[in-house]
Amino acid sequence: MRIISRHKKLISIISILVVLTIGLIFSEALFGENLSNNNYQKHENEILQNNDLNSENILSGIGAAWNITHWANRTENDLSGGFSSGSFDNSPSLPIGNGWIGYQMDAEIENLYDQRNWNNVTFTLGPDDGDGSVSDNDNELTANNQYQNWTFNSYDNTFNFTNPMSGNYFSNQDGHDCLELLMYGEDLGDNTFGYDNGDKAWWSSSISVPRGKFIDGELVFDVKTDDPLNINSWQLRFHINNKLVYSIGIYDLERFCGNNWVQINVPLKDWATKPSEIFSAELNQSQILLNVSLVYNVGTTWYRGFPRNDFQRLFVDNIILNVESEVNPSQIGLKMDNEDVSDTNGWGSGEIILTDKVWNGSEISNVNVNFSCTDTWELSDYEITFNANLNLYTIKSTPDSNYELNANSFGTKFTAEDGNLIQWEGYGYVAIPTGYSETKMRIEFPSDIIITEIFSPKDPDTNVISSCSVPEPGVIEIPINSIESSPSGFWKFTATSPNYCEDINIFNNKTGSWIQSNEFFSGEYINITSEISKTPIVSDHLDQTKALLKIRFPNGSIWEENTQIASVDEDGLVQFNVFKIPESPPNYEAGTYDVILMWNNSYNNFELNETGIKVEQFSVTHDS
């Protein structure tokens, strides 16, 4: 037993003793009135919760739940997405667990392709010059095309014959503004016209395609014959980068189209497997050359008596080069949820991290992300396709800790014994949504508590606390997924905290003044004071708490009439009411009594999570 030694405490005790000494001149009825006022005490006892004190003076109970926060994420790879110009796509999505909050979405974009036309499509150059003769070429006019230049050229193999050729622009050829390819034979007289092998007339242009690898494509154009000779000595040919991608005899073409406009579609998919033959490894490394030609492709000869043997002519329009290729996000203004997707190394890839949005799993079951772009394109509509790897990070701050293996048992169990640290035990329940991986569980508790053990549900005998981190007092973080691959279930933790019941002082007034003593005769008065530890965690509200005093008879039962609750002052001192030791049964018994001091804190952020118990003894001898 120690006397409270601090100066302020000693002054407080002396003051109490003076008051009590003066009070002895009053009748015993005064004490009786104080001692009988138990209704208030019983009501206040509820503040100290339903704690259990066993016959060995071990206190147990349920403290407030500790805050537990879970972090989990889910990754979905190769989600397909795509949209057309002027639209958006919100098909890539991830499910989110009920009660979880999504706070970050990472996206890796792969195989980002766009498909669009890169050619000028039509030759809308205004009225033609009215001269369609073989001696006129309209290079100067076609050079005014706002998108690209088209240039006419010809090759006359003069081995035997001279063959005039021309390329004119026509503003209305059966409703089309188009380019002409015209080849005349040398007039040998008697309705006979001669041509040399290799004679060729062509229009050519070059375009830039600032893209990566060629994936797929299609050449599309409109063509019209002009009543050709009924023999396939002439061909329509189309070259891309000097590689022949399409050819047809113009007589076959005439039989197909009947001298009417017809659209030709030339797939370029096969060139994706052999890009070196037509396209560079990256399209932006070179210009793409387009060439449409009329070619005499048989041996040098002459034709007599055939209808329309004097010249051969074609008209072409609406030349489209649709290319599907790798594109960078910045080139099309790719956005996810209206935030820019950044380029990464290499074509067709990008990344974005969204941190300024919140997805509430209590309100939605799936997190959809919208992909769009700001690109505008005058030559055609376009199509965007991609694969997305989405990673959704979620957090959940419920439920708090459990005191038993029951998800609805909110709280933390404690055991307090005189002279020992307080022992705590609780559980953190891990319930991971399907497809998610829990990365971390964070437990927050009063800073005077020290976690000593952590056990996973799959291995309840192995303490894994060495794998955990303590970033600050009152916090422990458990790397769930690095400890257990299937971590669902109850994770057990144990901890210790200070025993806040620091001292009990027992006083006897047998000499007329209060002196410390633990020996009493029946009929004497007993005065009990106590001290609660004043630590930083409780110092600002210690005087708002109360302490509980119980007296245990020598026979083990509790002296209920003298169970008291008293306020704690700002220094941690507690003064209980003075009471008299009876001289006769039933509340009298000679022997050794236990003085049991109990206290807990219900005023801080964690409510009941500081507690303590202290036990002292005094003896009563019958005054004979």
GIKAMO-V811987 format. One record per pair of residues at least 24 apart in sequence whose ideal C-beta (glycine too) atoms are under 6 Angstrom apart, sorted by the first residue. I is the first residue (numbers start at 1). J is the second residue. D is the distance in Angstrom with one decimal. If there is no record, write none. Layout:
# GIKAMO-V811987
i j d
I J D
I J D
This chain:
# GIKAMO-V811987
i j d
4 531 5.9
9 573 5.8
12 573 5.6
16 575 5.6
17 514 4.0
20 514 6.0
20 578 6.0
21 513 5.6
31 580 5.9
34 577 5.3
35 579 5.4
41 564 6.0
41 565 5.3
44 565 4.2
45 565 6.0
48 548 5.2
48 600 5.9
49 608 5.8
55 556 5.6
57 596 5.8
57 615 5.0
58 417 5.0
59 416 4.2
59 598 5.9
59 613 4.6
60 415 4.8
62 403 5.3
62 411 4.1
62 413 5.9
63 412 4.6
63 414 5.2
63 608 4.6
63 609 4.9
64 606 5.5
64 607 3.5
64 608 5.0
64 609 5.7
65 400 3.5
65 401 4.8
65 410 4.4
65 411 5.1
66 401 4.3
66 412 5.7
66 443 5.7
66 445 4.5
67 400 5.9
67 444 4.1
68 400 5.6
68 401 5.6
68 428 4.8
68 443 5.4
69 397 4.9
69 442 4.5
70 396 4.6
70 438 5.9
70 441 5.5
71 395 5.6
71 439 5.0
71 440 4.4
72 394 5.4
72 432 5.8
72 436 4.4
72 438 4.4
73 391 5.9
73 393 4.6
74 392 5.3
74 435 5.1
74 436 4.5
75 391 4.6
76 390 5.1
77 389 4.7
78 387 5.1
79 388 4.7
81 371 5.5
81 386 5.3
81 388 5.6
82 384 5.8
82 385 4.0
83 384 5.6
84 383 5.6
85 381 4.8
85 382 4.8
88 370 5.2
88 372 3.8
89 371 4.8
90 368 4.6
90 370 4.5
92 369 5.7
92 388 4.8
93 366 4.7
93 368 4.4
94 367 5.0
94 390 5.5
94 392 4.6
95 366 5.4
96 359 5.9
96 361 4.2
96 367 5.2
97 361 5.2
97 433 3.0
98 361 5.3
99 361 5.8
99 362 5.8
99 396 5.7
100 361 4.1
100 394 4.2
100 396 4.7
101 360 6.0
101 395 5.3
102 359 3.4
102 367 5.6
102 392 5.4
102 394 5.0
103 393 6.0
103 395 5.7
104 355 5.2
104 393 4.1
105 354 4.4
105 392 5.4
106 353 5.1
106 391 4.2
107 336 5.7
107 352 5.0
107 388 5.5
107 390 5.4
108 351 5.4
108 389 4.2
109 341 6.0
109 350 4.1
109 386 5.4
109 388 5.8
110 349 5.5
110 387 4.7
111 348 5.8
111 386 5.9
111 387 4.7
112 327 5.7
112 348 4.4
112 386 4.4
113 215 5.5
113 324 5.3
113 385 5.1
114 327 4.5
114 382 5.6
114 384 5.2
115 324 3.9
115 383 4.5
116 377 5.9
116 380 5.5
116 382 3.8
117 320 4.7
117 322 5.2
117 379 5.0
117 380 3.8
118 207 5.2
118 209 5.3
118 321 5.2
118 323 5.8
119 319 5.2
119 320 5.7
119 321 4.4
120 145 5.8
120 147 3.9
120 148 5.3
121 318 5.6
121 320 5.7
121 379 6.0
122 318 5.6
123 177 5.0
123 178 6.0
123 179 5.9
124 177 5.4
125 169 5.9
127 171 5.1
128 169 5.2
128 170 5.3
128 171 4.3
132 168 5.1
134 164 4.6
134 166 4.5
134 182 6.0
134 184 5.5
136 168 5.9
137 166 5.5
137 167 5.2
138 168 5.1
138 169 4.1
141 169 5.2
142 169 6.0
148 205 5.2
148 207 5.7
150 203 5.3
150 205 4.8
151 204 5.6
152 203 5.6
153 202 5.8
154 201 4.5
155 200 4.6
156 199 5.9
157 196 3.9
157 198 4.4
157 199 5.6
159 196 5.0
159 300 5.8
160 196 5.7
160 300 5.1
161 186 3.8
161 194 3.9
161 196 5.3
162 186 5.2
163 195 6.0
163 199 4.9
165 201 4.0
167 203 5.8
173 315 5.3
176 317 4.5
178 315 4.6
178 317 3.8
179 203 5.3
179 316 5.4
180 315 5.7
181 294 4.0
181 314 4.7
182 313 4.7
183 294 5.7
183 312 5.3
184 311 4.5
185 310 5.8
188 302 5.8
191 304 6.0
191 305 5.7
192 302 5.3
192 304 4.1
193 303 5.7
193 309 5.2
193 310 5.1
194 302 3.8
195 296 4.8
196 300 4.7
197 299 5.2
197 300 5.2
199 296 4.2
200 293 5.6
200 295 4.8
201 294 5.0
202 291 5.5
202 293 3.5
203 292 5.4
204 291 4.6
205 290 5.0
206 287 4.3
206 289 5.2
207 288 5.2
208 287 5.9
209 283 4.3
209 288 5.8
209 323 6.0
210 284 4.7
211 283 4.5
211 325 3.9
211 327 5.6
212 282 5.1
212 326 3.1
212 347 2.8
212 348 5.9
213 326 4.9
214 272 5.9
214 275 5.5
214 279 4.3
214 283 5.9
214 325 5.3
215 272 5.9
215 324 4.4
215 325 5.6
216 269 5.2
216 272 5.8
216 324 4.2
217 268 3.8
217 322 5.6
217 323 4.5
218 267 5.7
218 268 5.9
218 322 4.5
219 266 4.0
219 321 5.9
220 265 5.3
220 320 4.0
221 264 5.6
221 316 5.8
221 319 4.5
222 261 5.3
222 263 5.3
222 317 4.5
222 318 4.5
223 264 6.0
223 316 5.4
224 261 4.7
224 315 4.5
225 250 5.7
225 253 5.5
225 254 4.2
225 259 5.3
226 313 4.1
227 259 5.8
227 308 5.4
228 254 5.2
228 312 5.4
229 306 5.5
229 308 5.6
229 309 5.4
233 298 4.6
234 296 5.6
234 312 4.9
235 295 5.1
235 297 5.0
236 314 5.9
237 293 4.9
237 295 5.5
238 292 5.3
239 291 4.1
240 278 5.8
241 278 5.1
241 289 5.2
243 277 6.0
243 278 4.5
283 325 5.6
292 316 5.5
332 373 4.4
332 375 4.1
333 373 4.8
333 374 3.2
333 375 5.3
334 373 4.9
335 372 5.3
336 369 5.5
336 371 5.6
337 369 5.6
337 370 5.5
367 392 5.8
401 426 4.3
401 428 5.9
402 427 4.4
405 490 5.3
416 611 5.7
416 613 4.4
418 613 5.7
418 614 5.8
418 615 4.2
421 496 4.2
422 497 4.6
422 499 5.7
422 611 5.9
424 495 4.1
425 494 5.2
426 493 5.8
427 490 4.3
427 492 5.5
428 491 4.6
429 490 5.6
430 487 5.2
430 488 5.4
431 488 6.0
432 488 5.7
437 481 5.2
438 480 4.5
438 487 5.8
439 481 5.4
440 477 5.7
441 478 4.6
441 480 5.3
442 477 5.0
443 476 5.2
444 475 5.5
445 474 5.6
446 474 6.0
446 537 6.0
446 606 5.0
446 609 4.8
447 473 3.9
447 474 3.8
448 497 5.4
448 498 5.7
448 537 5.2
449 495 5.0
449 497 4.4
450 496 5.5
451 476 4.9
451 493 5.8
451 495 4.7
452 494 5.4
452 495 5.8
453 494 4.3
454 493 5.3
455 492 4.4
456 483 5.7
456 484 5.0
456 491 5.9
457 489 3.1
457 490 5.5
458 484 5.6
499 612 4.3
500 532 5.5
500 533 4.8
500 599 5.7
500 610 5.6
500 612 3.6
501 597 4.9
501 599 5.5
501 612 3.6
501 613 5.5
501 614 3.6
502 531 4.6
502 533 4.8
503 531 4.1
504 530 5.0
504 595 5.6
504 597 5.3
504 614 5.4
504 616 4.2
505 529 4.7
506 618 5.3
518 618 4.2
519 619 5.5
520 581 5.5
520 618 6.0
520 620 5.1
521 621 5.5
521 623 3.9
522 581 5.5
522 583 4.6
522 588 5.9
522 622 5.5
522 623 4.8
523 583 4.6
523 623 5.6
524 581 5.5
525 578 5.4
525 580 5.2
527 578 4.8
528 576 4.8
529 575 5.4
530 574 4.4
530 597 4.8
531 572 5.4
531 573 6.0
532 568 5.3
532 572 4.2
532 599 5.3
534 572 4.3
538 601 5.6
538 610 5.9
541 603 4.6
542 568 5.6
542 572 5.9
543 569 5.5
543 570 4.3
544 603 5.2
545 601 5.7
547 574 4.5
547 599 4.5
548 598 4.4
549 576 5.1
550 596 4.4
551 593 5.8
552 594 3.9
553 589 5.2
554 589 5.3
554 591 3.0
554 592 5.6
581 620 5.7
590 620 5.5
590 622 4.9
592 617 5.4
592 619 5.0
593 618 5.5
